[in-house]
Amino acid sequence: MTHLSPLMFAGTGSDVGKTIIAAAFCRIFKQDGYSPAPFKAQNMALNSFATPEGLEIGRAQAVQAEAAGVPCHTDMNPLLLKPTTDTVCQVVLNGKSIGNQHAFDYFTSNNKANLRKEVCAAFDRLKTRYNPIVIEGAGSISEINLREVDLVNMPMAAHAGASVILVADIDRGGVFASVYGSVMLLTEDERKLVKGILINKFRGDIRLFESGIKMIEDLCKIPVIGVVPYFRDIYIEEEDSVMLHTKNQFAKEGKVNIAVVLLQHMSNFTDFNPLEQDERVHLFYTNQPKDLESADIIIVPGTKSTLHDLQILRRDGMAQAIIQAKNDGKTVLGICGGYQMLGAELSDPNGIESDIQQLPGLNLLPLRTTLEGEKITRQVRFTFHTGKINCGGYEIHNGRTEILSADAQTLNILEDGSEDGCINGKCLGTYIHGILDNAGFVDYLVQPYLAQKSVGTSFDYLKFKEEQYDKLAAHVREHVNMDLVYSMIMTTPES
């Protein structure tokens, strides 16, 4: 098979669509018979995933690996920054936490050379196993004040020998200035690596922009490889939770209404994507106590700062509203940090997540959690309460949870025979992220309410995701000059 050189998608800024475009090319190369893999040297996100080896990477690279049809690995995202406050991040290197660091110290410390060595080594290992490597940049390609400490954009492209495609978001406006300014702020050597420009999120009649394409090419002396239209009918997991506040916020008649409690440090929000596509369900997000009155099921999600978010729930009246909802016969499900909150007590004696040492929980489940020890990250197979259906998911959490009642029922039995979670009537808690990806568990959750609602059918989320990757690849392939892309990265046939 022909060997392809790495391809990097860098951006004129954040949220221009690099992650989705990279996922599309992972699926395109897979469809064309290659063995692609994603790579992002450094990612900043609260949304993470456990690899088969039980290590932690950014969820975006796990999604891209899924699009490529390969198991995710820490070499695909060797450095992950998980914000704990506005200025402090937990640093995850090669899948394991190496502690918290202030942003200023992280970007100015002498440790940068070691981190650069680590991320380059991860890329070098990855390229021996896959062809091609689809690299994602971060933020803007031209953050000139951070040029000397940049690990993820042009220095990585230079190390990888990658052809760089500059992605610009035309929907936000100012596309000419953002593209031209981004290119002109690069050094001469960096500009030589930029082989193409991709205009993303276009709305309207493309014929009206044809002159604009030529203007960009004349200004930058770089070809435009395509103009990809904005889409609404393709569903790929989002990298950031910023859009949750713009999603549904109210209940809807005729559906099983499921309310997700909006937490300030909410993590792994993609847990709820399957419910957004289930025709039986109306999912909405809220931090208003009164909204819970119209919900049938309430989910308390994971969080990066459990005690802090529990304190906010108490301050804003949400804690009491959740307790009242359970007393009114509604279903309450806690996942990860949300599961910990449902217990009698939560403590953090060593300040792992915050400076709050102890708080009473919502006391809906008979358990006590102490945040201590090494973070647990692993993929799991399990059967849930009914004991009939084989399911899958993953765990990423600190904390050891002690069940306080001998009569407490276990929610899940893991493949190795160990137990997870707890169930007390209609109140359930689990450490397993991705539990809602399993149709059998969702059926169990919504079944008590279906007789009163419009009846739909069980939803196969895994099949749905595969269909969406194919739709995304077709959409991008239709609007990108793939012959030009292949000409940029084609090297020599392997003997």
C-alpha positions in Angstrom: 0.0 0.0 0.0 1.1 3.5 -0.7 2.6 5.3 2.3 1.0 8.6 3.1 2.7 11.4 5.0 0.9 12.9 8.1 -1.9 15.4 7.5 -2.5 18.1 10.1 -5.7 20.2 10.5 -4.8 23.5 12.2 -7.1 26.4 12.8 -7.5 30.1 12.5 -8.9 29.9 16.0 -10.8 27.7 18.5 -14.1 26.0 17.5 -13.5 26.3 13.8 -14.3 22.6 13.3 -10.8 21.0 13.4 -12.0 18.0 15.6 -14.9 17.1 13.3 -12.9 17.6 10.1 -10.1 15.4 11.5 -12.7 12.7 12.3 -14.1 12.9 8.8 -10.7 12.3 7.3 -10.0 9.4 9.6 -13.2 7.8 8.2 -12.4 8.8 4.6 -8.9 7.2 4.8 -10.4 4.1 6.4 -13.0 3.9 3.6 -10.2 4.2 1.0 -8.4 1.2 2.4 -5.7 2.9 4.6 -5.1 2.3 8.3 -5.4 5.9 9.8 -5.1 7.0 13.4 -5.7 10.4 15.0 -3.1 12.4 17.0 -3.3 15.5 19.1 -0.2 16.3 21.1 -2.0 18.3 23.8 -5.7 18.6 24.4 -7.5 20.7 27.0 -10.9 19.2 28.0 -13.0 17.8 30.8 -14.4 15.2 28.5 -12.1 12.2 28.6 -12.1 8.5 27.9 -10.5 5.3 29.1 -8.3 3.3 26.7 -8.4 -0.5 26.6 -5.3 -0.4 28.8 -7.0 1.6 31.5 -5.4 5.0 30.7 -6.9 8.4 30.1 -7.1 10.4 26.9 -9.3 13.2 25.5 -12.7 12.1 24.3 -12.2 13.8 21.0 -9.3 11.5 20.1 -11.3 8.5 21.2 -14.1 9.6 18.8 -11.6 10.1 16.0 -10.2 6.6 16.6 -13.7 5.3 16.5 -14.1 7.0 13.1 -10.9 5.4 12.0 -12.0 2.0 13.2 -9.1 1.4 15.6 -8.8 1.1 19.4 -7.9 4.4 21.1 -4.4 4.7 22.7 -2.6 7.2 24.8 -0.2 7.8 22.0 -3.1 9.5 20.1 -3.3 12.2 22.9 -0.2 12.0 25.1 -0.9 15.2 27.0 -4.3 16.1 28.4 -5.1 19.1 30.5 -8.2 18.9 32.6 -9.2 22.3 34.1 -10.0 22.3 37.8 -10.4 26.1 38.1 -10.0 29.0 35.6 -6.2 29.0 36.2 -5.3 25.4 37.4 -5.3 22.2 35.4 -4.8 18.6 36.2 -2.0 17.4 33.9 -2.4 13.9 32.4 0.7 12.6 30.7 0.6 9.3 28.7 -2.7 8.5 30.3 -1.8 9.1 34.0 -2.2 12.2 36.2 1.0 13.8 37.2 -0.7 16.4 39.4 -2.2 19.9 39.2 -0.4 22.9 37.8 -1.2 26.6 37.5 -1.5 27.7 33.9 1.3 30.3 34.2 3.7 27.7 35.6 2.7 25.1 33.0 3.4 27.5 30.1 6.6 29.0 31.5 8.2 26.1 33.4 11.5 24.4 32.3 9.6 21.2 32.1 8.4 22.1 28.6 11.4 20.4 27.0 10.6 17.1 28.6 6.9 17.4 27.6 7.9 18.1 24.0 10.1 15.0 24.1 7.2 12.9 25.4 4.6 14.1 22.8 7.1 13.7 19.9 7.9 10.2 21.1 4.2 9.3 21.2 3.8 10.5 17.6 6.9 8.5 16.5 5.5 5.3 18.1 2.1 5.9 16.5 3.4 6.4 13.0 5.1 3.0 13.0 1.7 1.4 13.4 -0.7 3.5 11.3 -0.9 5.1 7.9 -1.6 8.0 7.7 -1.6 9.9 10.9 -4.3 12.6 11.0 -3.1 15.3 13.3 -5.3 17.9 15.0 -3.9 21.3 16.1 -5.3 23.4 19.0 -6.7 26.9 19.0 -5.1 29.3 16.6 -2.1 28.3 14.4 -0.7 31.8 15.1 -0.5 32.4 18.8 2.8 34.2 18.4 3.2 34.9 22.2 3.2 31.2 22.8 5.4 30.2 19.9 8.4 29.1 22.0 6.3 26.8 24.2 3.8 25.5 21.6 3.7 21.7 21.6 0.7 21.1 19.4 0.7 23.3 16.2 3.5 24.2 13.9 6.4 22.7 16.0 4.6 19.4 15.9 3.9 19.7 12.2 7.6 20.3 11.6 8.6 17.3 13.8 6.0 15.1 12.0 6.8 16.3 8.5 3.1 16.9 8.1 1.2 18.7 5.4 -0.9 21.4 7.2 -4.4 22.3 6.2 -5.6 25.6 7.7 -9.2 25.4 8.8 -11.3 28.6 8.9 -14.8 29.1 10.1 -16.7 31.3 7.7 -19.9 31.3 9.8 -18.4 33.5 12.5 -17.4 36.2 9.9 -14.1 37.8 9.0 -12.8 34.7 7.1 -10.5 36.7 4.8 -8.8 38.5 7.7 -8.5 35.3 9.8 -7.0 33.3 7.0 -4.6 35.9 5.7 -3.6 37.1 9.2 -3.0 33.5 10.4 -0.8 32.8 7.4 1.2 36.1 7.6 1.9 35.7 11.3 3.7 32.4 10.6 7.5 32.3 10.1 8.7 31.7 6.6 9.6 28.1 7.4 6.2 27.5 9.0 4.3 28.9 6.0 6.1 26.3 3.8 4.3 23.6 5.8 0.8 25.0 5.0 -0.3 23.2 1.9 -4.0 24.0 1.8 -6.9 26.0 3.2 -10.3 24.6 4.1 -13.3 26.9 4.6 -15.7 25.3 7.0 -19.3 25.9 8.1 -20.4 27.7 4.9 -24.1 28.7 4.6 -25.8 29.7 1.4 -25.1 29.5 -2.3 -21.4 28.5 -2.9 -21.4 30.3 -6.2 -21.5 33.6 -4.3 -18.2 32.7 -2.7 -16.3 31.5 -5.8 -14.6 34.9 -6.2 -13.7 34.8 -2.5 -11.9 31.5 -3.0 -9.7 33.0 -5.7 -9.0 36.1 -3.5 -7.8 33.9 -0.7 -5.6 31.8 -3.0 -4.1 35.0 -4.6 -3.5 36.6 -1.2 -2.0 33.6 0.6 -0.5 31.7 -2.4 -2.0 28.5 -1.0 -4.8 26.5 -2.6 -8.3 26.2 -1.1 -9.0 22.5 -0.9 -12.7 22.9 -0.3 -15.6 24.8 1.2 -17.5 22.5 3.5 -21.2 23.5 4.1 -22.6 23.9 7.6 -24.6 20.8 8.6 -27.4 20.1 11.1 -28.4 16.5 10.2 -25.1 14.7 11.1 -24.5 14.0 14.8 -20.9 13.7 16.0 -20.0 13.9 19.7 -18.9 17.5 20.6 -15.6 18.1 22.3 -16.7 21.0 24.6 -19.8 21.4 26.8 -20.2 25.0 25.9 -23.2 24.3 23.7 -25.2 22.5 26.4 -26.6 25.9 27.6 -28.1 26.4 24.1 -29.8 23.0 24.0 -33.3 22.1 25.2 -34.1 23.5 28.6 -37.8 22.6 29.1 -39.9 19.4 29.3 -42.1 18.2 26.4 -45.5 16.5 26.4 -45.8 13.0 25.0 -42.1 12.0 25.8 -40.2 10.6 28.7 -38.7 13.8 30.0 -35.1 13.4 31.3 -33.5 16.3 33.0 -29.7 16.5 33.2 -28.5 18.7 36.1 -26.1 21.4 34.8 -23.1 21.4 37.0 -20.4 24.1 36.9 -17.6 21.6 36.4 -19.6 19.0 34.5 -17.5 16.4 32.7 -18.2 13.6 30.2 -21.3 15.3 29.0 -21.3 12.9 26.0 -22.8 10.3 28.3 -26.2 11.8 27.3 -25.8 11.8 23.5 -27.7 8.5 23.1 -30.7 10.0 24.9 -30.7 13.0 22.5 -31.3 10.6 19.6 -33.9 8.3 21.3 -37.3 9.0 19.9 -39.0 8.0 23.1 -37.1 10.6 25.1 -37.0 14.4 25.5 -33.7 15.4 27.1 -33.1 18.8 28.6 -30.5 20.4 30.7 -31.2 22.7 33.7 -29.9 24.3 36.9 -33.3 25.6 37.9 -35.1 23.7 40.7 -38.6 24.3 39.4 -37.7 22.6 36.0 -37.2 19.3 37.8 -41.0 19.2 38.6 -41.7 18.4 35.0 -39.1 15.7 34.6 -39.7 11.9 34.8 -36.1 11.1 35.2 -33.3 13.3 36.7 -29.6 12.6 36.0 -26.8 14.0 38.1 -23.7 13.8 35.9 -20.0 13.6 36.5 -17.9 16.6 37.5 -14.3 17.5 37.9 -14.9 19.2 41.2 -17.5 17.1 43.1 -17.6 18.8 46.5 -17.6 22.3 45.0 -20.5 21.4 42.6 -22.4 19.7 45.5 -22.0 22.9 47.5 -23.5 24.9 44.6 -26.4 22.5 44.3 -27.2 23.1 48.0 -26.8 26.9 47.7 -29.1 27.2 44.6 -31.8 24.9 45.9 -31.1 22.1 43.3 -30.1 19.6 46.0 -33.5 19.9 47.8 -35.3 19.7 44.4 -33.6 16.5 43.6 -34.4 15.0 47.0 -38.1 16.1 46.6 -38.2 14.6 43.1 -37.1 11.2 44.4 -39.7 11.5 47.2 -42.3 12.2 44.6 -41.5 8.9 42.9 -39.3 10.2 40.0 -36.2 8.3 38.9 -32.9 9.7 40.0 -29.6 8.5 38.4 -26.2 9.6 39.4 -23.1 8.9 37.2 -19.6 9.1 38.6 -19.4 12.3 40.6 -23.2 12.5 40.6 -23.3 9.0 42.1 -21.0 10.1 44.9 -23.3 13.1 45.6 -26.3 10.8 46.1 -24.6 9.2 49.1 -24.7 10.2 52.8 -21.3 11.8 52.9 -18.5 12.9 50.6 -15.0 13.9 51.9 -11.7 15.1 50.3 -9.2 15.1 53.2 -6.2 15.5 51.0 -7.6 18.3 48.8 -7.5 16.2 45.6 -10.3 18.2 43.9 -10.8 21.3 46.1 -10.2 22.9 49.5 -13.6 21.6 50.8 -12.8 18.7 53.0 -16.2 17.3 53.7 -19.9 17.7 52.9 -23.1 15.8 53.6 -24.5 14.2 50.4 -28.1 14.1 49.3 -28.5 10.9 51.3 -30.5 9.1 48.7 -28.2 6.1 48.6 -26.6 4.4 51.6 -22.9 5.1 50.8 -20.0 7.2 51.8 -17.2 8.3 49.4 -13.7 9.5 50.2 -11.5 11.0 47.5 -8.1 9.4 47.8 -5.6 7.2 46.1 -4.8 6.8 42.4 -7.4 7.7 39.8 -9.2 4.6 38.4 -9.4 4.6 34.6 -10.5 1.4 32.8 -12.9 0.0 30.3 -15.5 -2.4 31.7 -18.0 -5.0 30.6 -20.9 -5.6 33.0 -24.5 -6.8 33.5 -26.8 -4.4 35.3 -29.6 -5.0 37.8 -31.7 -7.3 35.7 -28.6 -9.5 35.2 -29.5 -10.4 31.6 -27.8 -8.1 29.2 -24.0 -7.8 28.6 -23.0 -4.1 28.5 -19.9 -2.0 28.1 -18.6 1.4 29.4 -15.6 3.0 31.1 -14.6 4.4 34.5 -12.6 7.6 35.2 -12.8 8.7 38.8 -11.0 9.4 42.1 -12.6 8.1 45.2 -13.4 5.0 47.1 -17.1 4.4 47.9 -18.2 2.4 50.9 -21.7 0.9 51.0 -23.2 1.5 54.4 -26.1 -0.9 54.4 -25.9 -4.7 54.2 -29.3 -4.6 52.5 -28.2 -2.3 49.7 -28.6 -3.6 46.2 -25.8 -3.6 43.7 -26.6 -2.0 40.4 -23.9 -3.6 38.2 -21.8 -6.8 38.2 -18.6 -6.4 36.3 -17.0 -9.1 34.1 -14.4 -9.9 36.8 -17.1 -10.4 39.4 -16.7 -7.1 41.2 -19.6 -4.8 41.9 -20.4 -1.3 40.9 -23.1 1.1 41.9 -26.1 1.0 44.1 -29.9 1.0 43.6 -32.6 2.0 46.1 -36.0 1.8 44.5 -36.0 4.4 41.7 -32.7 5.9 42.8 -29.6 4.5 41.0 -25.9 5.3 41.0 -22.9 4.1 39.0 -19.3 4.9 38.3 -19.7 3.8 34.7 -19.6 6.4 32.0 -21.2 5.3 28.7 -23.8 3.2 30.6 -26.5 5.0 28.5 -24.8 3.8 25.3 -26.4 0.4 26.1 -29.9 0.1 24.7 -30.9 -2.5 27.4 -30.0 -0.1 30.2 -31.9 2.8 28.6 -34.9 0.5 28.1 -34.8 -0.4 31.8 -34.7 3.3 32.7 -37.6 4.5 30.6 -39.8 1.5 30.8 -41.9 2.7 33.8 -42.9 5.8 32.0 -43.7 4.5 28.5 -47.3 3.6 29.1 -48.1 7.2 29.8 -46.2 8.5 26.7 -45.9 8.3 23.0 -44.4 4.8 22.3 -41.2 4.6 20.3 -38.7 1.8 19.7 -35.4 0.9 21.4 -32.5 2.8 20.1 -29.2 1.3 18.9 -26.6 4.0 19.6 -23.6 2.1 18.4 -25.1 1.5 15.0 -26.2 5.1 14.9 -22.7 6.4 15.5 -21.3 4.3 12.7 -23.9 5.7 10.3 -23.0 9.2 11.3 -19.3 8.8 10.7 -20.2 7.5 7.2 -22.5 10.5 6.6 -19.8 12.9 7.8 -17.2 11.4 5.5 -19.6 11.6 2.5 -20.4 15.2 3.3 -16.7 16.3 3.5 -15.7 14.1 0.6 -18.3 15.8 -1.6 -17.0 19.3 -0.9 -13.2 18.7 -0.7 -10.8 18.1 -3.6 -9.5 14.7 -2.4 -7.3 14.3 -5.4 -5.5 17.5 -4.3 -5.3 16.3 -0.7 -3.8 12.9 -1.8 -1.3 14.7 -4.0 0.0 16.6 -0.9 0.6 13.5 1.2 1.4 10.8 -1.3 5.0 9.5 -0.9 6.3 6.2 -2.2 4.9 2.7 -2.4 6.1 0.4 0.3 8.0 -2.6 -0.8 
